[in-house]
Each structure stands twice: as C-alpha cells, then as structure tokens.
Amino acid sequence: MKESTYKNLICNIENDDFRSWDQFFITLVSEFNRSQSSKFIREILFRLMVRKKDINDYLHIVSELFNEVGLFPYVEKDYKDLRKSVQHEFFKSPTKRGYTFHIKQLEVFTRIMNGENVILSAPTSFGKSLIIEAIVGSREFNNIMVIVPSIALMDEARHNLSAYKDTYKIITQLSQSPSEKNVYIFTQERFLDLSNDIDLDFFIIDEFYKLHPTMSGDIERCSRLNSCLQKLLTITQRFYMCGPNIKGLEEHIENKLNCKLITLNDYATVSTNLEFFPVISSQESNVTGSEEENRRKKKLFEILETKCKGEQTIIFCKSPKMAQNITSWIVEKNNIFNEKEESSFSSWLKYNYHEDWLLPKAIEHGIAFHHGKLPRALSSIIVDNFSKKLIKVLVCTSTLIEGVNTNAKNIIMFDTKINDSDIDLFTFNNIAGRSGRMLQHFVGNVYVIGRMPAKELPNIDIPIITQSENATDSMLLDVPESNLTVNNAEKLARYYQQELLPVELLRKHNGIDPERLFELAKDIESHCSSWHPLMAWNSNKPNREQLLHLCELVFKYFNARSSNVTHSPKHLRTQIYNLIYKKSDKEQIEALYKYEFEIKEAKKSDAANSIREKEEELGSSEEDIQKKIDKRMNRYVPVDIDKVILNVFDFKRSFIGFRLPRMISAINDVQKHIFRNYGYSQGDYSLFSHELEAFFDSPILQTLEEFGIPTPLGKKLRNSFKSFKSIDDVLDELITSNDKLKNRKNLIEFEKMVLDRAISRL
C-alpha cells in the first residue's frame, strides 16, 4: 500500500462527516489483496473501530481483515464460520481465561514450548505478560521463577497468576515454604537473598533491558540483576526474557545464552496519535527555569481542557516533587473536572497521615498522583481506583510507566526528562506505549510538551555474559574465575590475591563496589582498639554513641548523603530514633514537621537578631529596623507539609526499607571478619537490621503492605495474627476468616473494602 493511499484512508476515517464507506472498503480490500501491508492495514482497522457505530454494515469486512492479519482477539464471534472456529481454537491460549493469541504471540509461545529460549522485544501493547501467564497456564514446568524489577510489578504478577493456585503455590516472600509445584515472583534482590537452594525448570526476566547499566538508572540494582541472571543460569538453562523497544543485543549474547532475540517493535495491537507541543527550554534560550515551567503549565491546561476533558488521562512528569506540583495546579483549577466530592479513601488518608496532605484533597476532585515514594498498598489502591474510573487523572513518574498496566486513553508527557536527565527514544516509546489498551481503547492519544528524542533505539548489553567494559567488578566476581577473560582475570587478580577480605564476602554483597568494603576494612584494622567498644554490640537498639558511629560509617563509605533524605550522621540517628519511638506514619510526619518548623523559626530569629544588631549600631529607628526585619521574614516560606510527607515516605521506603539494611549488613560482615582476625569479640547487627527493615514494628505489617493492606489497617488486624509463625499461616487466615475479620468493630467501611480487595487478589 502506498503511503499516500494509507494517509487518504486515515483522513477519511477521521472525518466525522465521511459517509462513502462502499468505496472506502472496496479500496481497503483491494489494497490488502494487492500488497497485504499488515502494518498499514492494522493501523486502519484500529481506527475504523473508533467509528464502529458508523460502519455497522461493514463490520464483517473489518472482522475478516482482522482475521487475515492475525489479530484474532479482535475478530467478532458473530462472524466466525466453522473454519474460523477451528482456527480460533488453535490460537486459544492455555490461560484460565482462554484468551485468544494473536499470531505473533502464538509464534513466540510455540517457540518457547518447543524448547527455544526467547528474548522478546515488543511494544507495550503486544501482550508480553500474557505469554508469561500462558507459560504458567501450560503447566509444562514444575517450578518457575519470575524476576520483576519492582514490588509493584511483583504484586501485579502475583494477582494475575493467582488464578493458577490450584496447580502452583504462588510465592513472593522468602519466608514462604515451597510446595510440590511453585511459581516464585521475586525482585532480583529477593532472589539473591534466598538462603536455600531451590529447584527450577524455567525462569522469566521481565523488563530485561535493565541488565544493561546505562538503561537501568541504578548501577547497584543492575549489578544485582546481572548476578541474578548468572545464578539462575546455574540452576536451569530454560528461560524467557521480555521488554520493550530495543534495537538488538550486543554481539555473541545469543550464542552464549543459546537463545533467540525476537524483535517485533512495530507489531502494536493499538494505534497511537502523537501530537507535539514544543516549548522553548531554558537550555535553548535565556528563559529561566520557572518561565519554562509556566509555559509547560499553560500547555498542560490547554491540552486538558481541549483534548482530554472527562477522559481517563495519565500525566507523566520527571519527579515525585513535580507530580505533586502538577496535582496541586489541577486541584486549584478544579473547574476542568467534577466538583469536589466526599471520598471514603480521602477521609481515611487524612485521618491516618495528615489532614492537609495534597493527595486526599486531590482524590476528592478525581485526581491523584503516583510515584515510587508512596507506601506500596496506597499506590496499588490508587492504580485500582484509576482503572475503575474513580480517579480520572493520574499524575505519575516513571515508576508507574515501567510496567504497571493501566487503561488510559490519553497520556500527557509534561516533561521529557526523568529527574534532570533527558529521556531517550527507548524511554519515550515506553511511555507513549502506555496510551490505549487492547480491546479497550483501539486508539490512544499521546500529547508531548516537548520534542521527540533524536537518539535511536539501543543495543542491549548483558555485561555478566559479555564481560564487556560495562561489567563492574561486583558483577565479574560472580563469574567463576576460570570463565573470566584474560583481561578481566588480570583486573580481578587483586581481589583473589589479597587477604584482607574473603572473596565470598565480596560476592555476598554484590552491587556494592568492593573498593568501599576494602576501605572500610582497612579503617577498622587501623582503629581496632578505639572502634571496638563502638562496634562490638549485638542488641536490637544500640546506644547513642554506637548508633552514631554506625551512621558515620554509612555516610563515609556508602554515600548515604546521595539519597537526599538524610543530611548527616546525627540527622540519620535522629530519624532512626523517630522510627523506634514514633510508630505510626502520622507521628513521624508530625515529628518531622515540628523539626523543620523549629529549624526555620531558629533561622528567622537569628536573621532578625543579626539585622537588629547591625541597624542599632547604625542608629536606625525602631520603625526602620522592624521594616527591614519584616522584609527579610517575607523570604521564609511556611513549612510545606507535602514536602515533609514526601520526605518521611522517601526515607522509609527507599532508604530504610531497602538501601540502609544492605549497607548495615555489609558493615556487619566486615567488622566480624576484621575483629575475629585480631582476636576481638565481634558485634552482630542482624537483629537491629531486621527490626530496622520492619520499622521497629511487626515484620508482618510490611509483608501485608505488599499484599495490598496498608499499615494502619494492618495494625488493626495484627492481634488476629499474633499466634502465627509464618506468612503462609497469615494468608490462610485472611482467606478463611475474611468475614470474621471484616466484622471487627474497629474497621470502617473503607477498610473493609480494602481488606476485601486484598483477599480477592491472593
């Protein structure tokens, strides 16, 4: 099909007054018979479905063409003859829902079932996750490991695969005991933390592009994912890896992994309208950052008012702070959307976190934000409410874009950055691919405030396989010494030839630069006698001096300041004490607010005193002095409660819940080894680290968060679980005693609904 013919047909579809359908379909069928240009034909068919009411007499032709191009899920059942019925039975997936594969899905699935290892690159709408479900649904394998990059994706995969719990035990927690047949759904860190050997027949890595260091955004997590792959390959050689929009793999990866890369980046199952609204950036002209932001804000409201009014819309932006800013702007201009409505979700958030928090205010207007700092259960409930259209506009960062399924017809890209880095074409395509959804929105809309990235799609490296320059020392230490290249063997020789720390210890803490561990070990050696009283503790709560010393080590050797949630060793100690003695998020928010308020008041007082002293020396009048003090005071803005809440969440989820326990574990192992070598008694921080990771509360509460039960609700339920020793027992109790739990007098209706939702997803 000529591009001019294609554009003419599309133009006819988009013309609401067009009625010459006879000639249109004669042309379409003729072009199909002549060239069978599937990409153009598919695009035309998707757009025709938007005009379904206008082409009722021609739907049998549309259905026939969907059938011919292999998009069998779109074929109308009313138009199936016996041949098509047999054909569709052949393309039916082995899933509980009996979902019909499209032709490319079946190709990939068949190759996997025939023993091939497949790495699939395909657009977001392709249905890569359905292939994962079909692999489980085939019941071909006894034990399957699914590696996903985040807890949010772990929760979604667990929910999707829970339909197969009659055959498999679905395991997401290290403390769960395996059954005869199991599907493990872990992040790379959770898999590497497995203390026992497990049997696996097959493994899956979702979002496999994160194996490439420059694509991951987090070198430590990338290193762990590479180590995860290396370990998986020692257990089983059968696998499926999937992800979106790559150009290819670096040389030799397919041969070394005995796999086949299948790239189907053009095989979209929905159509996308891309519209750009260029904005002159501060990098291109003399405009300030705030001027550029105001221009983006103006464009945003133009798009919301003219393009998206009343429709499900996701607004992508670069950071959690920007997500909150955009949400605040929309709430202030609430005439775009429904007027304020009371919400049980909103009321619950105000009561359990803070009455002035932006999120509950926004929810009352049908708006919410979603980012990686929010408590996990809240994030899950927000996405669920968006899917149910209780929330119309969702402002998000890349944490939602990277894999969580939503049903947005419209995507607005407010930024073309993530934090301060410009997004590349790969990330752009990934975000744009979230618009539309197969069998729900045939055509999605993407409105970009900015320009299309110029860079081409990337080739993906898997450094632990290629041993390329992208491989960190931490990655390479997981490669058997005998398998290292000559250059890398020489590079790692210093680790194998030194006696300061065992290589096993360095491997255990993969993802952490071994040089940091050596620096720590050398300093402990140099200060054995003076540091010993500060480090040889083994309680769940070290004293003030011991805790401060630990915090100093975290800052000196592990760059804690880069987290932006803690400012100094003393500040970190204070934050940890707040966790110990202020159990609820609400208490911690109030404590941090008070701390920030007092600091600001102290600065104001110091500034006022300084002005007064200076002006009095100059002989200024009291009236003039007060005017100058008042002018200076106007520079001090009130403490931002939303910033305080974000800091509390960020500190708990990103730092305490993930990074800090790993740092402490490394310090613990290093001090044990060094003190043992010099005949000193050793400390043991494992109990402290374990309690820290659970926020000095019941570990079950954080586990329930992953299953969709927010901590404030979990605390109301925990008395029902005190006698249970494992998470399996708790989950069984949730399922069997749902009615009894819901009838507890201390639960409000919203909490009963949340509990019901969580149990239905088990």
C-alpha positions in Angstrom: 0.0 0.0 0.0 1.3 3.4 -1.0 1.7 5.8 1.9 -0.4 8.4 0.1 -3.3 5.9 -0.1 -2.9 5.0 3.5 -3.0 8.6 4.6 -6.1 9.2 2.4 -7.9 6.3 4.1 -6.9 7.5 7.6 -8.1 11.0 6.7 -11.5 9.6 5.7 -11.8 7.8 9.0 -11.0 10.9 11.0 -13.5 13.0 9.0 -16.8 12.7 11.1 -18.8 13.7 8.0 -17.4 11.0 5.8 -20.0 8.6 4.5 -18.7 7.0 1.3 -18.0 3.7 3.0 -18.7 1.5 0.0 -15.8 3.0 -2.0 -13.7 3.1 1.2 -13.9 -0.7 1.8 -13.5 -1.5 -1.9 -10.2 0.4 -1.8 -9.2 -1.1 1.5 -9.8 -4.7 0.4 -8.2 -4.1 -2.9 -5.1 -2.8 -1.3 -5.0 -5.7 1.2 -5.3 -8.2 -1.7 -2.6 -6.4 -3.7 0.1 -5.9 -1.0 -1.1 -7.2 2.4 0.9 -4.4 4.0 -0.1 -5.5 7.5 1.3 -2.5 9.4 -0.9 -0.1 7.4 -3.8 -2.4 7.4 -3.7 -3.0 11.2 -3.5 0.8 11.7 -6.6 1.4 9.5 -8.5 -1.4 11.3 -7.8 0.0 14.8 -9.0 3.4 13.7 -12.1 2.0 12.0 -13.2 0.5 15.3 -13.4 4.0 16.8 -16.2 4.6 14.1 -17.9 1.3 14.9 -21.3 2.8 15.1 -21.0 4.4 11.6 -19.8 1.2 9.9 -22.2 -1.3 11.3 -22.9 -2.7 7.8 -19.2 -3.3 7.2 -18.1 -4.9 10.4 -18.0 -8.3 8.9 -15.3 -7.0 6.5 -13.3 -5.4 9.3 -13.6 -8.7 11.2 -12.4 -10.7 8.2 -9.4 -8.4 7.8 -8.5 -8.7 11.5 -8.6 -12.4 11.0 -6.4 -12.2 7.9 -3.7 -10.1 9.6 -3.7 -12.5 12.6 -5.3 -10.2 15.2 -7.7 -12.9 16.3 -8.7 -11.3 19.6 -10.4 -8.6 17.6 -12.4 -10.9 15.4 -16.2 -10.7 16.1 -17.5 -14.0 17.2 -20.7 -13.4 15.3 -18.8 -13.6 12.1 -16.9 -16.8 12.7 -17.6 -19.8 10.4 -16.6 -23.3 11.1 -13.2 -22.8 9.5 -12.6 -19.7 11.7 -13.9 -21.5 14.8 -11.3 -24.3 14.3 -8.7 -21.6 13.6 -9.5 -19.7 16.7 -9.5 -22.9 18.8 -6.0 -23.4 17.5 -5.0 -19.9 18.6 -6.5 -20.2 22.1 -4.0 -19.7 24.9 -3.7 -22.2 27.8 -4.8 -19.5 30.2 -7.7 -19.7 32.6 -9.5 -17.0 30.6 -9.0 -18.9 27.4 -7.6 -15.7 25.9 -7.0 -15.9 22.1 -3.5 -15.3 21.0 -2.7 -13.0 18.1 -0.5 -14.6 15.5 2.8 -13.2 16.8 2.0 -14.2 20.4 1.4 -17.7 19.3 4.7 -17.7 17.4 6.7 -16.7 20.5 4.8 -19.0 22.8 5.2 -22.0 20.4 8.9 -21.5 20.1 9.2 -21.4 23.9 7.1 -24.6 24.3 9.3 -26.2 21.6 12.4 -25.7 23.8 13.8 -22.4 22.5 15.0 -19.7 24.8 13.5 -16.4 23.7 14.3 -12.8 24.4 11.4 -10.7 23.1 11.4 -7.0 22.3 7.9 -5.8 21.6 5.8 -2.7 22.3 3.8 -2.2 25.5 0.5 -3.2 23.9 1.9 -6.5 22.5 0.8 -8.8 25.3 4.2 -9.9 26.6 2.8 -10.6 30.1 0.1 -12.8 28.6 2.9 -15.1 27.3 4.2 -15.3 30.9 0.7 -16.3 32.0 0.4 -18.8 29.2 3.7 -20.4 30.2 2.3 -20.9 33.7 -1.1 -22.0 32.4 0.6 -24.6 30.2 1.6 -26.5 33.3 4.7 -27.6 31.4 7.1 -26.7 34.2 7.0 -27.7 37.9 8.9 -24.7 39.3 9.1 -21.3 37.6 11.0 -18.2 38.7 9.6 -14.8 37.6 12.0 -11.9 38.2 10.4 -8.4 38.1 12.1 -5.0 38.7 9.7 -3.7 41.5 7.4 -4.7 44.3 4.5 -3.1 42.4 5.1 -5.4 39.4 5.5 -8.3 41.8 2.1 -7.6 43.2 0.6 -7.3 39.8 2.2 -10.6 38.6 1.0 -12.3 41.8 -2.5 -11.2 41.2 -2.5 -12.2 37.5 -1.1 -15.7 38.3 -3.2 -16.4 41.4 -5.7 -18.0 39.0 -3.3 -21.0 38.9 -3.0 -21.5 42.6 -4.9 -24.8 42.2 -1.7 -26.1 40.5 1.1 -23.9 41.8 1.9 -22.2 45.0 2.5 -18.5 44.3 5.5 -17.4 46.4 6.6 -13.8 46.8 8.1 -13.9 50.3 11.4 -15.6 51.3 9.7 -16.9 54.4 7.1 -18.9 52.5 7.6 -22.6 52.3 7.6 -24.2 48.8 5.1 -26.8 47.7 5.5 -29.5 45.1 4.9 -27.1 42.3 5.7 -23.4 42.7 5.8 -20.1 40.8 8.2 -17.7 42.6 7.8 -14.0 41.9 10.8 -12.1 43.2 12.8 -8.9 42.6 16.5 -9.6 41.9 17.4 -8.7 45.5 14.9 -11.1 46.9 16.1 -13.9 44.7 19.7 -13.2 45.7 18.7 -13.3 49.3 17.5 -16.9 49.0 19.4 -18.9 51.6 18.3 -22.3 50.4 18.9 -24.0 47.1 15.7 -24.3 45.0 14.7 -26.4 42.0 13.7 -24.5 38.9 12.7 -25.7 35.4 12.2 -22.3 33.9 12.9 -18.7 34.6 11.5 -15.4 33.3 13.1 -11.9 33.5 10.6 -9.1 32.8 12.0 -5.7 31.7 15.3 -7.5 30.8 16.8 -4.2 29.4 17.6 -3.3 33.0 20.5 -5.8 32.6 22.3 -3.0 30.7 23.9 -0.5 33.1 23.0 2.7 31.1 19.4 1.6 30.8 18.9 0.6 34.5 19.3 4.0 36.1 20.7 2.3 39.2 24.1 0.6 38.8 23.8 -1.3 42.0 20.4 -2.8 41.1 21.7 -3.5 37.6 24.7 -5.3 39.1 22.4 -7.4 41.2 20.2 -8.3 38.2 23.2 -9.5 36.3 24.2 -11.6 39.3 20.7 -12.8 39.5 20.9 -14.0 35.8 24.2 -15.7 36.4 22.8 -17.6 39.4 19.6 -18.5 37.5 21.7 -20.0 34.7 23.4 -22.3 37.1 20.0 -23.8 38.1 18.3 -24.1 34.7 19.0 -23.2 31.1 15.4 -22.7 30.1 14.1 -19.1 30.0 12.0 -16.3 28.5 13.0 -12.6 28.8 10.9 -9.8 27.6 10.9 -6.0 27.4 10.0 -3.1 25.0 11.6 -1.3 22.1 15.3 -2.3 21.8 17.3 -2.3 18.6 19.2 -5.5 19.3 21.6 -7.4 21.6 25.4 -6.9 21.7 27.4 -9.4 19.7 27.6 -13.0 20.9 24.9 -12.8 23.6 22.5 -15.0 21.6 25.2 -17.7 21.1 26.4 -17.6 24.7 22.9 -17.8 26.1 21.7 -20.3 23.5 18.7 -18.1 22.8 16.9 -16.2 20.0 16.1 -12.4 20.1 12.7 -11.7 18.5 12.2 -8.0 17.8 8.6 -7.1 17.0 8.8 -3.4 17.8 6.4 -2.5 15.0 3.7 -5.0 16.0 1.4 -2.8 18.0 -2.1 -4.0 18.9 -3.4 -0.5 19.3 -2.9 2.7 17.4 -1.4 5.9 18.8 -1.9 9.5 17.9 1.2 11.5 18.7 0.9 15.3 19.0 3.8 17.6 20.0 3.6 21.0 21.7 7.2 22.3 21.6 8.2 24.6 24.4 11.4 26.6 24.4 13.6 25.3 27.2 15.9 27.2 29.5 18.8 25.3 27.8 17.9 26.7 24.4 17.3 30.4 25.3 17.7 32.9 28.1 14.4 32.0 29.8 14.6 30.9 33.4 13.6 27.5 34.7 10.4 29.0 36.3 9.5 30.7 33.0 9.9 27.4 31.1 7.8 25.6 33.8 5.0 28.3 33.4 4.9 27.7 29.7 4.6 24.0 30.2 1.9 24.6 32.7 -0.1 26.7 30.2 0.2 24.0 27.6 -0.8 21.4 30.0 -4.1 23.1 30.8 -4.7 23.8 27.1 -4.4 20.0 26.5 -6.5 19.0 29.5 -9.3 21.5 28.5 -9.4 20.8 24.8 -8.2 17.2 24.3 -8.8 15.2 27.5 -11.8 16.6 29.3 -13.8 13.8 31.0 -11.5 11.1 29.8 -9.0 8.8 31.6 -5.7 10.6 31.4 -2.2 9.9 32.7 0.2 12.8 33.1 3.9 11.8 33.1 6.4 14.0 34.7 10.1 13.8 35.8 10.0 13.5 39.6 7.7 13.0 42.7 8.0 16.7 43.6 6.8 17.7 40.1 4.0 15.1 40.3 2.8 16.9 43.5 3.2 20.3 41.9 1.1 19.4 38.8 -1.6 17.8 41.0 -1.7 20.9 43.1 -2.2 23.1 40.0 -5.1 20.9 38.8 -6.8 20.9 42.1 -6.6 24.7 42.2 -8.2 24.9 38.8 -10.8 22.2 39.6 -13.5 23.6 37.2 -11.9 21.3 34.5 -13.3 18.3 36.3 -16.1 17.3 38.5 -16.7 19.4 41.6 -15.4 18.3 44.9 -17.0 15.0 46.2 -16.6 13.4 49.5 -14.5 10.2 49.4 -14.0 7.5 52.0 -10.5 7.0 50.6 -9.7 10.6 51.1 -11.1 10.7 54.6 -9.1 7.7 55.6 -5.9 9.2 54.2 -6.5 12.5 56.2 -7.1 10.6 59.4 -4.1 8.3 59.1 -1.5 10.6 57.6 -2.3 14.3 57.7 -5.5 16.3 57.2 -3.7 18.9 55.0 -2.0 16.4 52.7 -2.5 17.1 49.0 -3.3 13.5 48.0 -6.7 13.2 49.8 -7.6 16.7 48.7 -6.9 15.7 45.1 -8.8 12.5 45.3 -11.9 14.4 46.2 -11.6 16.1 42.7 -11.0 12.8 40.9 -7.2 13.3 40.7 -4.3 11.5 42.2 -0.5 11.2 42.0 1.6 8.1 41.9 5.3 7.8 42.5 7.9 5.4 43.9 7.9 7.0 47.4 4.3 6.3 48.3 3.5 3.3 50.6 3.0 0.3 48.4 -0.5 -0.5 49.3 -1.6 3.1 48.7 0.0 3.0 45.3 -1.9 -0.2 44.5 -5.2 1.2 45.6 -4.7 4.4 43.6 -4.0 2.4 40.4 -7.1 0.3 41.1 -9.2 3.4 41.6 -7.9 4.8 38.3 -8.7 1.5 36.5 -12.3 1.7 37.9 -12.5 5.3 36.8 -13.0 6.6 40.3 -9.9 8.7 39.5 -9.9 10.4 36.2 -6.4 12.0 36.1 -3.3 10.3 37.4 -0.1 12.2 37.6 2.9 9.9 37.7 6.6 9.4 37.4 8.4 6.6 35.6 7.6 4.1 38.4 4.1 3.7 37.0 5.2 3.8 33.4 7.6 0.9 33.8 5.2 -2.0 33.6 2.1 -1.5 35.7 -0.9 -2.0 33.5 -3.4 0.9 33.3 -6.2 1.7 30.9 -5.5 5.3 30.0 -6.7 6.5 26.7 -4.6 9.7 27.0 -1.0 10.2 28.0 0.3 13.8 28.5 4.1 14.0 28.7 4.6 17.1 30.8 8.4 16.5 30.9 10.7 14.8 28.5 13.1 14.1 31.4 13.5 11.7 34.3 14.9 13.8 37.2 17.4 16.0 35.4 18.3 13.7 32.5 16.7 13.9 29.1 14.8 10.7 28.2 16.0 8.7 25.2 13.9 7.3 22.4 13.6 4.0 24.2 12.0 5.6 27.3 9.9 7.8 25.1 8.4 4.8 23.3 7.9 3.0 26.6 5.9 6.0 28.0 3.9 6.6 24.7 3.1 2.9 24.6 1.0 3.2 27.7 -1.8 5.0 25.8 -4.6 2.8 24.6 -5.2 -0.7 25.6 -6.0 -3.8 23.6 -9.8 -4.5 23.5 -10.5 -1.3 25.5 -9.1 1.7 23.6 -8.3 1.0 19.9 -6.6 4.4 19.6 -4.6 6.1 22.3 -3.5 9.7 22.4 -0.1 10.9 23.4 0.4 14.7 23.9 4.0 15.7 24.3 5.0 19.0 25.8 8.4 19.0 24.1 10.1 17.2 21.2 10.7 13.7 20.1 14.1 12.4 21.3 16.6 12.1 18.5 18.6 9.1 19.7 18.0 5.7 18.0 16.9 2.6 19.9 19.7 1.0 21.9 21.6 -2.3 21.7 21.4 -4.1 25.0 24.5 -5.4 26.7 24.4 -8.1 29.4 27.8 -7.4 30.9 28.0 -10.5 33.1 27.7 -12.6 29.9 29.8 -10.5 27.5 32.3 -9.4 30.3 32.4 -6.1 28.4 33.6 -2.7 29.8 30.1 -2.3 31.1 30.8 -5.0 33.7 31.5 -3.8 37.2 33.9 -5.6 39.5 31.0 -6.6 41.6 29.4 -8.3 38.6 32.6 -10.0 37.5 33.2 -11.5 40.9 30.1 -13.6 40.3 31.7 -15.1 37.2 33.7 -18.3 38.0 37.3 -17.4 38.0 38.1 -20.0 35.3 35.5 -18.4 33.0 36.9 -14.9 33.1 38.5 -13.4 30.0 42.3 -12.8 30.3 41.8 -9.0 30.7 39.1 -9.4 33.4 41.2 -12.1 35.2 44.0 -9.6 35.4 41.6 -6.9 36.5 40.2 -9.1 39.4 43.5 -10.6 40.4 43.8 -8.1 43.2 40.7 -9.5 44.8 41.8 -13.1 44.6 45.4 -12.4 45.7 44.6 -10.2 48.8 44.0 -11.5 52.3 42.1 -8.6 53.8 38.6 -9.8 53.0 37.4 -13.2 51.6 36.1 -13.1 48.0 32.9 -14.9 49.3 32.2 -11.8 51.4 32.6 -9.5 48.4 30.3 -11.7 46.4 27.7 -11.8 49.1 27.3 -8.0 48.9 27.0 -7.9 45.1 26.0 -4.5 43.9 28.3 -2.8 46.4 31.6 -1.6 45.0 34.2 -3.9 46.6 36.6 -1.0 47.0 34.2 0.5 49.5 34.4 -2.7 51.5 38.2 -2.6 51.4 38.3 1.0 52.6 36.0 0.1 55.5 38.1 -3.0 56.4 41.3 -1.0 56.4 39.9 1.6 58.6 38.6 -0.9 61.1 42.0 -2.5 61.1 43.7 0.8 61.8 41.3 1.6 64.7 40.6 -1.8 66.2 41.0 -0.8 69.8 39.3 2.5 69.7 36.4 1.4 67.5 35.8 -1.9 69.2 33.6 -0.6 72.0 31.6 1.3 69.4 31.1 -1.7 67.1 31.0 -4.8 69.2 27.3 -4.6 70.0 24.6 -7.1 69.3 21.3 -5.6 70.5 18.3 -4.6 68.6 18.9 -1.0 69.8 22.5 0.2 70.1 23.3 3.1 72.5 23.5 6.6 71.2 27.3 6.6 70.6 27.2 3.2 68.9 24.3 4.2 66.6 26.1 7.5 65.7 29.3 5.6 64.9 27.3 3.3 62.6 25.7 6.3 60.9 29.1 7.8 60.4 30.3 4.7 58.7 27.2 4.7 56.5 27.9 8.2 55.4 31.7 7.8 54.9 31.8 4.5 53.0 28.3 4.2 51.4 27.5 7.8 50.3 24.2 8.0 52.3 24.0 11.7 51.6 23.2 10.9 47.9 19.8 9.6 49.0 18.7 13.2 49.6 16.6 12.1 52.6 19.2 12.3 55.3 21.7 15.2 55.8 24.3 14.0 58.3 25.1 11.1 60.7 23.4 12.9 63.6 20.4 13.6 61.5 20.2 9.9 60.5 20.4 8.9 64.1 17.5 11.2 65.0 15.5 9.8 62.1 16.1 6.2 63.3 15.1 7.1 66.9 11.9 8.6 65.4 11.2 5.2 63.8 11.8 3.4 67.1 9.7 5.6 69.3 7.1 7.1 66.9 5.4 4.1 65.4 2.9 5.5 63.0 3.5 7.4 59.8 1.3 10.2 61.3 3.5 10.6 64.3 6.7 10.6 62.2 5.1 13.2 59.9 4.2 15.4 62.8 7.7 15.0 64.3 9.5 16.0 61.1 7.1 18.9 60.6 7.9 20.1 64.1 11.7 19.6 63.5 11.5 21.6 60.2 9.4 24.3 61.8 11.8 24.8 64.7 14.8 25.0 62.4 13.0 27.6 60.3 12.0 29.6 63.3 15.5 29.5 64.7 16.9 30.8 61.3 14.3 33.6 61.3 15.2 34.5 64.9 19.0 34.5 64.1 18.3 36.7 61.0 16.2 39.1 62.9 18.7 39.4 65.7 21.5 40.0 63.2 19.6 42.7 61.4 18.7 44.4 64.7 22.3 44.4 65.9 23.6 45.8 62.7 20.9 48.5 62.4 21.2 49.6 66.0 24.9 50.1 65.5 24.0 52.4 62.6 21.5 54.3 64.8 18.4 53.3 62.7 15.0 53.9 64.2 12.8 51.1 65.6 10.4 51.6 62.8 13.1 51.2 60.1 14.6 48.2 61.9 11.2 46.5 62.0 10.5 47.2 58.3 13.9 45.5 57.4 13.1 42.6 59.7 9.7 42.2 58.1 11.1 42.3 54.6 13.6 39.6 55.5 10.9 37.5 57.1 8.9 37.5 53.8 11.7 35.4 52.3 10.9 32.5 54.6 8.0 30.4 53.2 6.0 28.2 55.6 7.0 24.6 56.1 5.5 22.6 53.2 3.5 19.7 54.7 3.6 17.8 51.4 7.4 18.0 51.3 7.5 16.7 54.8 5.2 13.8 54.0 7.3 13.0 50.9 10.5 13.0 52.9 9.0 10.7 55.5 7.9 8.2 52.8 11.1 8.5 50.9 13.2 7.9 54.0 11.2 4.8 55.0 10.6 3.2 51.6 13.7 4.0 49.6 16.3 4.3 52.3 15.3 2.4 55.5 13.2 -0.2 53.6 15.9 -1.0 51.1 19.3 0.7 51.0 20.3 1.1 54.7 19.8 -2.6 55.7 22.1 -3.7 52.9 24.7 -1.1 54.0 24.5 -2.3 57.6 24.7 -6.0 56.5 27.9 -5.2 54.7 29.4 -3.3 57.7 28.3 -6.2 59.9 30.2 -8.8 57.9 33.3 -6.7 57.5 33.6 -5.9 61.2 33.0 -9.5 62.1 35.8 -10.6 59.9 38.4 -8.0 60.9 37.7 -8.3 64.7 37.9 -12.1 64.5 41.3 -11.9 62.8 42.6 -9.7 65.6 41.2 -11.7 68.4 38.4 -9.2 69.4 34.8 -10.1 70.1 32.5 -9.3 67.2 29.3 -7.4 67.0 26.2 -8.7 65.4 23.8 -6.2 63.8 21.4 -8.7 62.2 18.7 -8.2 64.8 18.9 -4.4 64.6 18.9 -4.5 60.8 15.9 -6.9 60.8 13.9 -4.6 63.1 15.0 -1.5 61.2 13.7 -3.0 57.9 10.4 -3.6 59.7 10.4 0.0 61.0 10.8 -1.4 64.6 7.3 -2.9 64.4 5.9 -6.3 63.5 7.5 -7.6 60.2 4.1 -8.9 59.2 2.9 -5.3 58.7 5.4 -4.7 55.8 4.5 -8.0 54.3 0.8 -7.2 54.4 1.7 -3.9 52.6 2.9 -5.9 49.7 -0.4 -7.8 49.6 -2.4 -4.5 49.4 -3.2 -4.0 53.1 -1.9 -0.5 54.3 0.0 -0.4 57.6 -2.7 1.5 59.5 -5.2 -1.3 58.6 -2.6 -4.0 59.3 -2.1 -2.7 62.8 -5.9 -3.1 63.5 -5.7 -6.7 62.3 -2.4 -7.8 63.8 -3.9 -9.2 67.0 -5.6 -11.8 64.8 -2.1 -12.9 63.6 -0.1 -12.9 66.8 -0.2 -16.7 67.2 1.0 -17.4 63.6 4.6 -18.1 62.9 4.7 -17.7 59.1 3.2 -15.5 56.4 1.6 -18.6 54.9 -0.5 -19.0 58.1 -1.4 -15.4 58.0 -2.5 -15.6 54.3 -4.6 -18.7 55.1 -6.2 -16.9 58.0 -7.1 -13.9 55.7 -8.7 -16.2 53.2 -10.6 -18.4 55.7 -11.6 -15.8 58.2 -12.5 -12.9 55.9 -16.0 -12.4 57.2 -14.8 -12.6 60.8 -12.1 -10.0 60.2 -14.4 -7.7 58.3 -16.9 -7.8 61.2 -14.4 -6.4 63.7 -15.9 -3.3 65.3 -12.7 -1.2 64.8 -12.9 -1.4 61.0 -14.6 1.3 59.0 -16.3 0.6 55.6 -13.4 1.8 53.6 -11.0 -0.6 55.4 -13.5 -3.5 54.9 -13.4 -2.7 51.2 -9.6 -2.6 51.1 -9.4 -5.9 53.0 -11.9 -7.5 50.6 -9.8 -6.3 47.6 -6.6 -7.6 49.1 -8.1 -11.0 49.9 -9.6 -11.3 46.4 -6.1 -10.8 44.9 -4.5 -13.6 47.0 
